[in-house]
């Protein structure tokens, strides 16, 4: 039997618990599923969830007659924070420039090894840039497609092959910025994602049923974030200098687990600030002991260490994202708008602009469709107001709407029975007596009490 089968403490979901009878374990609030709007990350999450809950989903589908639905939380891919996004935070470009212009990186990037690899790459095509080396080489090899002869020397063991040298060089060059200057780039870029993740962790550690400051709601038993290698690597880098060295690229199907374990009973040997311990596992290996302030001889560490470490940079707002080299003023405009909407005057200005824009949009649409400016006019006799366009020619007056013209009438507006009995105008879009249509719920001309069919 499995460990979870024999030890209740190892069960994340105990399906015998009454809590899962009405709300299934794959439903919120028990499960929180987050992914960016990329097909491969969505599918990765789906595969993992089917592996976890496949039997339960199949059983429930047969019992209820419909397929269960797992809620997915995602965002606009262009501005999502499941990766370090300079469009969301332009200062990331400054930090990358600071890292790549450092003396150490320049020495690395102008070394004999670098010059030789760049020379080989230049002969393989002008589009074979360093930023593309890893994706290009790995996707080609993993799909069994032919490599250029110069790079087709990897046998799975030879670390000195040209293929492996390209991978190692590109990996270190790409990851250098994540560890430079105390992982400043990784911490700033992953701040919003850490905020999302800590919104599920802090309420548990602090034993709060709801965490209003983190958006409210009961924390899930399992929170799944499906991202990329560019998600995992900066997360690892932000945890400390020794947790991840940046020399190996995260392979396909990599995973990083953050586990919370509650300390049961009154253990006199436990000196933690909270009643919870945490463990971080990267691709099956516990890395908690590599973190500062965690015991080097244990995989478990006091949860307060994790909270104290990431709280300073786990932010969505109040991030230092203003760039000195990025000329895109989008971020500054967003900040200015946010500041404006925090004041009563700003809200009034914003509301007035919305009303004005709506009016101008409606006016423009009317003029575009009719080719005329609107004017309000009222007809006597029934007290019904109509919005139309009138043309006056001598003593005659004509009403029109788009391509529909109403019969001419004389200038006596007191004449309530202007239309003969053969003309019928309706408000429901059906055909009139002459085969024409009027827009639904639109009244033109006089509505005579003695002739209701004219209304």
N, C-alpha and C positions, 0 to 999 in steps of 0.2 A: 504494500500500500504506500501511497505518497506520504510525505511529511505532513502536508496539510490535512490528510485524512486521519492521521493519528494524533496530531497536535492542533487543537483549536486556535492556538495563538498564531498559527501560520496561515490562517484562512482570511483572505481579504473580504470575501463574500461568503457568509454562511447561509446557504439557500434554505435552511430549515428555520431561519429567523423570520418572524412574522412581518418584519419590515419589508421583506421582499415578496410578500404574497400579493399585495395590491400594486406596489410600484416595483417593477422588475429591476434586477441589478444593472441592466444595460440602459435604464432610463434615468433621467435627471430626477432628483438631485444626486443619486448614487454615482452616476458617471458624468464626466464633463469631457467632451471631445472637441479639440481645437486643431485646425489645420489651415494652411494658407490655400488660396484658390489655384492650386496647381494639380493637374491630374495625378501625377505620380505620388504626391504626398497624400492626397485623398485616398488613393488606392492602397497605399501602405497602411494607413489607419484602418481601412476597411478589412484588410487581410488580418491584421492583428486582432481587431475586435471580433471577427468571426472565429478566430482561434480561441479566444477567451470565452465567448458567449454562444458559439455555434449551436451546441445541443439545446440550450435554453431557448434560443430564437426559433429553432426548428419545432420544438415541442409547443411553444406558445402559438406559432403560426397555425399548426394543425388544430389546436384547441379552440382558437378564436376565429379562424377562417380568414384572417388577414395578416399581411406581413408586418411584423413590428418595425418601428422606425426609431433610429438612433439620431438624436439631434446633433448637427454639426455647427460649430461656431467658426466663422471665417471672416475675412475682411477684404477690402479692395487690395488686390495683389500688388499694385503699384506702390501702395503706402503701408503694406503690412509690416509688422514688427517681429516676424519669425526669423528675421535676419537683420544684420546691421544695415539699415536703410538710410543712405545719405539724403534721399529726398524727404524723409521724415525728419532727419537731423543733419543739416548741412555741415556742421562742425566735424563730422566724421571724416570729411575730405581733408580738413586741416590736420587732423591727427594722423591720417595715413601719410600725408606729405611730410609731416614731422618725422615719422618713422623711416620712410624710405630715403630721406635726405640726411639721416644720421651718419656719422663717420663709420660706425660698425657696418651698417647695411651697404654703404658705398664701397667699402673694402670687399665685402662679400660679392657684390654685384659686378665688380671689376677684376675679380680674381682670374687666375689662369683657367680654372674650371669653367667659370662663367663665360669667358671669351671663346673657349672651344665649343661649348654648347650653343651659344648664340650663332657661331659660325655655321655649325651643322644645321640649325633651325632655319637660317637664312636661305639655305640651298633646298629646303623642303617646301618652300612656298612663302610668299610674302604675308599670307594670312596666319601663319603658324607662330602666333605671339606667345610669350611666356604664360600669360593668363589663361591660354587655351590648352597648354600642354597636358595637364592632368586629365581633363575631360576628353580630349581628343584621343590620347593614348589608351586610357582605360576603357572607354566605350568601344574602341576598335578591337582591343584584345578580348574583352569579355563577350563580344558578339562574334568572335572567330573570323573576323575580317582580316585581310592581309595588311601588314605593316610595311612601310618602306624598308628596303634592305638594310639601311644604316641603323635602323631601330629594331630590327627583327632578330635580336640576339638574347632575348630573355628566356631563360629555361626554368624559372621558378626558384632558383637557388643562387644564381650569380648576381651578387650585389654590385659588381663592377661593370655590369652590362651597360651599354649606352642607354637602353630603355630605362633601366633603374636610375641611372644618373640624372636623366631628364626629370623623372618623377621626384626624386629627392630634392633636386635643386628648386623645382617649381613649388614644392610643398613648403620648404623653408622660406622661400621668398614671399609666398602668399601669406603664410602664418606669422611672419615676423611682426607685422603691425599689431597683431592680437596680443602679443606679450610685451611689446615695447612700452617703456615708461609706466610700469606697474599695471599693465593691461588697461590703460586708459581708453583705448579704442573699443575693446571688448565690453568694458563696463558701461560706457555711454551707449553703445549700440544695442546691448542686451537689456538696458534698463527697463523699457516697457514690458518686455517679455518676462523678466524677473518679477515685475510688479504683478502680472497676471498669475504667475506661478505661486508667488507668496500669498496671493489672495486665497489660495486653497490650503496653504500650509499654516499661516499664522493663526487663523481661527481654531485650528485643531490644537496647536501647541498652547495657545492661550486659553483653550477650553471655552471658547465663545460659541454659542449656538448660532449666532449671526454676527457678521463683521460688517457693520454699517459703513465704516470708513473704507472698506474694500469693495463696496458695491452691494453688500447685503447678500443674503441667501445662505443656505446650509452648505457647508463645505462638502465636496464629493468624497467618496471613498477612493475613487480612482479618477485622476485627471490625466488625460492623454493628449500630448502635443505632438503632432506629426509635422516635422520640418525637414531641414536639409543638413548636409555636412556644414554649410555656412551658418547653421543654427547651433549645432552641437559644439563646434570648435570654439567659438567665442564664449559660450556658456562655461565650458571647461576652463578656458583661460581666465575668466573672471573669478574663479574660485581660489586662485593662488598660484604662485610661481612654480611649485613642485607638483601640482596636480596633473598637468599636461605639458609636455615639452615642445609640442608643435612640430616635431620632426616626422610624424607619420600622419598621413591624411586619413580622415575617418572613412572606413570602408563602407560598402553598401550594407544596408540594413543595420547600421550601427544604432545603439540605444544608450541612453543615459537614464538611470532610475534614481529617484530620490524617495527613499522609504522613511516613514515615520513609525517608530516603535514606542509604545507607552510602557513606562516602567511600572511594573505591578508590585503592590505591597510597599512596605517601608524598608527598603534595602539600605542598611547603615553604610554600606560601602559606596553608595551612589551619592556624588557630591554636585550633581548638576543643578542649574538654576531653574530648570523646568522639569516636568514629569515625563518629558519625551526625549528620545534619542533619534538621531537620523543616520542614515547610511546612504552613500552615493556609490552607485555601481555603473561603471562604463564598460560596455561590451563584456559583461560577465566578471569583471575584476573590480573589487571594492577599492576606491581611491580616497576614502574618507581620512585615512591616517596620514595622507600627504598634506592635508590642510593645516594651516596655522591654528594653534590653540586646540587641536584635536589630539588625543593620545596616539602615539606612534605604534602602540601594540594592540590596537583594537579597531575593528571596522565600524564601531558605533561611536557617536560623539553627541554631546549635549546639543539639543536643537537650538539653544540660544546662540551658539557659535555661528550657525548658518544665518540666523535672523540678523545678528549684529554685523555679519560680513556683508550681506547683500542689501540691507535696508538703505544705506547711504546712496546707492545708485539705482535701486529698484523704483524707478519713477516713470510716470507718464507725462506729468506736467513739471514745470520748474526745472527743466533740463537745460544745461548750458549748450545750446545747439546753434548759436549764431556763428556764422562762418566769416572769416576774414579774407578767404580766397575764392569762395563760391559766389558768383555774381547773381545767382538765382535768388530773387527777393521773395519767393513764395513763402518761405518760413517766416520772414519778418512781417509779411502781410497777415499771415495767420495769427501771429502774436498780437499785432495791432488790433485785429478784429476781436480776438478774445478779450483784450483789455477794454475795448470799446463796449462790449456787451456786458461788462460787469458793473456799469454805471447806469442809473435811471435815464440820464440824458442820452446815453448811447443807445439804449433800448428804444427810446422814443424816435431817435433818428433812424434806426434800423427799420422800425415799424413803418415810419413815414415813407422811407425809400421803397419798401415792399408794396405799399399801397400805390405809390406813384408809378412804379414799374408795372404793376398790374393794370392800372388805368391806361398808361401809354401803350402797353402790349395789346389791350383790347381795342384801343383806338386805331392802332396800326393795322390790326387784323381786319377791322371793319372797312377801313379805307382801301386796303389791298383787295378785299373781296368785292366791294361795290364801286370802287373808283370815285367815291364821293365822301365828303365830310358829313357826319351825322348832325342832326339838329332835333331837338325835342319839340313836339307839337301836340296839341290837345284838340279833340273834336267835341263839339257840344252835342247835347241831346241825351246822351246816356251817361256822361261823366267818365267814359272809358278813355284812358290815355293811350296813345300809340306813338311808337318811335319809328319814324320813317324819313324819307327824303322827298321834299316837295319841290317841284319845278313850277314856276309861275310864268305864264305867257299871256300877256294882256289881262283879260278878265277870266281866263281859264286857268285852272290849277290841276296838276297831275301828281299822283303819288306813285312811287315805284320802290321795289325792293329787289336788288340784284337784277335778274332778267325778267322779273314779273311786274307787269304794269297794270294798275287798276284803272277802271273807266274814268274818262274825263268827267268833270262835274263843274257846275257853275260856281261862282264865288259865294253863293249864299250858304253859309255854314250852318244856318238854322234848319236847312232842309234835311230832316232825319231819314227820310225814305229815299235815298239817292239811287239805290240799285234796283233794277227791275226784278221781277219775280224769277227770271231765268238765271240770275247770277247767284251762285252759292259759294260762300267762303267759310271754310272750316278751320279749326285750330288743331286738328289731329293728324295733319299731313296727308289726308285722303284727297282724292281728286275733286276739283270744283266742277261746276256744270260745264265749263268750257274746256275741261281736260287738264287745266294747270294745277299746280300744287302750291300751297303756302307752307312755310316752315311751321312745325308743331308749336302750339301754345303761343302763336304770334297773331295779334289782332290788328288789322288795318281798316281804316275807314270808320264809319259810324256803326254802332251796334244799336239798332232800332228795337224798342220794346215791342212794336207791332210786327216786327219781322225778325224773329230770333234766328232764323237760318242764315242771316247775314253776319252773325257774330263769329 
